[in-house]
Amino acid sequence: MNRAITDESRLPAVREASLGGGAPPVPPRPLIGQSWHRARLHGLDPDTGRPHPPPLPAEEIEHRRHVSPLGGLLPELREGLAAIVDVQRHLMAVTDGEGRLLWREGGAEVLRRADRMGFALGASWTEEAVGTNGIGTALVERRPVQVHSAEHFVRTHHPWTCAAAPLHDPRDGRLLGVVNVSGAAAAFNPATLPLVTAVAKVAEAELRARHWASVERLRTVAAPMLSRLGGRALAVDRDGWTAAVTGTVPVGRVALPKPAQAGPVWLPSLGLCVLEPLPDGWLVRVEETARPELAVNRVVLDLRRPRDWSVTVRGAAGEWSQELSPRHAELLYVLARHPAGRTAAELAADLFGDASRTVTVRAELSRMRRTLAGVLDHRPYRFADGLEVRLLVPSDPAELLPASTAPVVLAARGAAPPR
């Protein structure tokens, strides 16, 4: 949770001094100071911002609404926020993972004020577009944030306060979007952020319950089929979550290729397999005879985007990709930079500036190795011998993993942001 908001009467002076290179009466909150630093790197003018990028056309908004699982959560979000959202003074907005407004609700007057500020359907509210704000900063930080009045980077946003929380897909951890409550700064309520945070968690729990209900439906179809098969096999849903197994130890999830296709494929956690389609899923038959020529031979770690990072594993039988959490992106970045490997203590120093935090490092790597079996090795931790590892990073070093405070990432950026 964020540290308490700086005394409101001091916020304008804190902002003016911080952005003007002077000594503020008190430092801004670390989250806000780091966001201001990123906004300056994006070339935003603190007084006028920059012209808003054009909003999405109506047909693209409808398409994104249709494919997003968040549309089905709007009733839960409305009900959860009803206790604090005054529709005459506040608006609720839901974005996609790119920070584009897909839904917004509120009274006519507050919506007109939002329109004048560019807070319209289809608009982009990332930090790159409009600087420090609840939506954009929550997307970067991947945690709930509140931005109040003069904490906004652009001066024209100062009459507003906003509280936002990211929404993740429980199936794969993918960032689906943000739920945000905005209103007049004069109507600031310190209970807003805790409520928005709680409502986001309830929404994610609802997505999780719906997912497990679909896995259970697949299990009822697949279990009788698997009981008639010989050898090792699994039935998994389209995201790789296991519904039923035969002849092998159950695993929670199998990393499938993207896109998955029927036929032979090398899966790091299982080896050579054959995929066969099932209703809303796949039958995964494990080949008992290894074929080394189909094994993994290349790994691509892609960190070029500001919010979405992935690792792609390639071999003669195809490829699969896994989206990465911020911590796993940091760990793989270090390993890609150190082909000879790193000890747990070295990784702890790289990530936390504290070589004693080996327990955390080992736990995270244990989770990754369950998915990346055959890709990651240990003693020391490294990419397996014989793999070609390609690291893709932003052309501007300052944009590498923008919310990371890991010493190794800060060093790669060239300078640490203000604290």
C-alpha positions, 0 to 999 in steps of 0.5 A, a space after each residue: 500500500 502507498 505511503 500516506 499522501 503528502 500534506 495537500 497544502 504542500 503538494 503544489 510547492 513539492 511539485 514545483 520544486 521537484 520538477 524545477 530542480 529545487 529542494 522541495 519542502 518535503 520529498 514527494 512520495 517515492 511512487 510519485 517521484 519515480 513516476 514524475 521522473 519517467 514522465 520527464 523521460 517521456 518528454 512531457 511538459 508539466 504545464 501542458 502535457 502533450 496533445 492526446 493521441 487520437 482515441 480508438 474508433 468506435 468499432 475498435 472499442 467494441 472489438 476490445 470490449 468483446 474480447 476482454 473478460 472484464 466486460 462480464 465483471 462490470 456488475 460486480 465492479 458497480 456493486 462493489 464501488 457503490 458504497 463510495 462512488 457518488 455518480 454526481 461527483 465521481 466516475 468509474 472507468 475500466 481500461 484494457 491492459 494498454 490503458 485505453 478506456 473501454 468503459 466509463 460511468 458517472 453523472 452527466 456533469 462529471 462526464 462532461 468535465 472528463 471529456 474536456 480533459 480528454 478522459 473519453 472512451 478509447 483514449 489512452 491514459 498511460 504515463 507515456 501519453 499523459 504522465 502521472 495518473 492513477 491508470 497509467 501509474 497503476 499499469 507501470 507499478 502493477 499495484 493499486 495507486 492513488 494520485 491526488 491533485 498536484 501529484 498529477 504530472 500535468 497541471 491541468 489534471 490537478 483538480 482531480 483525484 483518482 484511485 486505481 487498481 490493476 486487474 490480472 487474469 488468474 489463469 496466466 497473470 496477464 494484466 487485463 486492465 485497470 479499474 479506476 475511480 476519479 472525482 474532484 480533488 475536493 471530494 477526496 476520501 482516504 477510503 477510496 483506494 482501499 475500497 478500489 483495491 478490495 473490489 479489484 481482488 473480488 473481481 479477480 476472484 470471480 474470474 478465478 471461480 469462472 475459470 475453475 468451473 470451466 476446468 471442471 466441465 472439461 474434466 467431466 468430458 476428458 476423464 472417461 477418455 483418459 481412463 481408456 488410454 495407455 501411457 502418459 497423457 493429460 487433458 488441459 484447457 486452452 491455457 494449459 491448466 490441467 483438468 485430468 491426467 493418466 499415467 503421470 504425476 499431476 501438474 498444475 499447468 502446462 506451458 503450451 505453444 502460442 498458438 497451440 496446434 495439433 501435432 508434435 511439440 516440445 514442452 519444457 515440463 514434459 518433453 516431446 508430446 503430441 497435441 490433439 484437440 478437445 472441446 475447449 482444450 487439448 489432449 497432451 500425449 507424452 511421447 515415451 521415446 525422446 527425440 533430441 533433434 526436437 528439443 529446445 535450442 533457442 530462447 528469446 527474452 523480450 523486454 522491449 515493451 514497458 508493461 508486457 514481457 515474455 520468454 519464447 522457447 523455440 525448437 524444431 517441434 515449434 515454439 511457445 511463449 510465457 508472459 512474465 511477472 515483473 520479478 521473473 522478468 528481472 531474474 531472467 534479465 540477469 541470467 541473460 546478462 550472465 551466461 556463466 550463471 549467478 549464485 542465489 546470493 549474487 541474484 539477491 544482490 542484483 535484485 534487492 541490493 541484499 545478498 542475504 535474501 536468498 530464500 526469496 530468490 530460490 523460491 522464485 526460481 523454483 517456480 520458474 523452473 517448474 515451467 522452464 524445465 530444460 531451459 533453466 539450470 542451477 548450481 549456479 542458476 543459468 540458462 541450460 548449456 547449448 541454448 542460444 539466448 537472445 535478449 531484446 531490450 528497449 532502444 532507450 535504456 531508460 525504458 527498461 522495466 520502468 517500475 523496477 528498483 532492482 540495482 542491476 536494472 537501475 545500473 542498466 538504465 544509467 541512473 536511479 530515479 529520485 527517491 
